[in-house]
Amino acid sequence: MGVSRRYLEMRFKSVLEESPQRALLRRRLREARKRLTASDESIASVAYACGFGDYKQMALHIRKEWGLTARELRDQFNRG
């Protein structure tokens, strides 16, 4: 492309107001929430399908984002 990685990261952040890494994490978390609340798929399977290294990594990010465990997130949406 003829530009540095840093330049692309800066442009990305200036347009979307978040880093590429944060945007990717948010996308993975949205997909994980969708899978957790719409299926009985295991939490570990959801984690791997959404690009997390393991379920603990996903659980940590879910806790930071929503203040819930993956199971609590699933239960909350299934209750209505």
N, C-alpha and C positions, 0 to 999 in steps of 0.2 A: 504494500500500500504506500510505501514511501514515507511513513511517519512512525514515530516511536510509540512503544506501548504506553508510556507515560502520557504522551499527548492524547492518545485515544481515551485513556482513563479520565483525564481531565475534561475532555469534551463530553464524554458520557455523563460525568457528574454534573457538568454545567447545564446540560439539557434535562436530565432526569432527576437531578438533585439527590442522587445517591450513587455510591460506587457500584461498579459492575459486580463485585463480590456480594454486596448487600442485595442488589436486584436479583441475583441468582438465588441467594438464600431465601428471599421472600417468595420467589416462584416455587422453590422446592417445598417451602412450608405450606403454601396454599394448596399445592397438589397433595401433600401429606394429609392436610385437614380434610380435603375432599375424599380421599381414599379411606381415611379413618372413620368418617361419618357416614359414608355411603356403602360400606361393605363390612364383612366380618373377617377380612384379610388380617393376618397376624401383624402386630406392630413391627416386628422385624422385617417382614416382607414389604410393608409399606416403606420403611426406612430405605431398604435397598432399592426399591423401585423408584424412589424419589431422589436417588443420588447421594444419600448419606452413607458414610462408611459403616455405621452400625446403628442399632436402635438407640443406644445410649447418646450418641451424638445428636440424633434427631430429637430425642426427649429433652436434652439440654436446651436446644433452640426453641422447642415448643414452650418450655417453661419460661424462658426469657421473653418470648413473644406474647404469650397469652396468660402466663401465670398458672398453668395447669399441667398435669401430667398427660401423656398421650391417652391413657385410659380415661381420665377425667374429661378430656376434650371429646372423645368418642361418646361417652355417657351423656355429656351435656347436650350434644346435638341429637342424640337418639331419644332423649326425654322430651325434646320439643323446645 
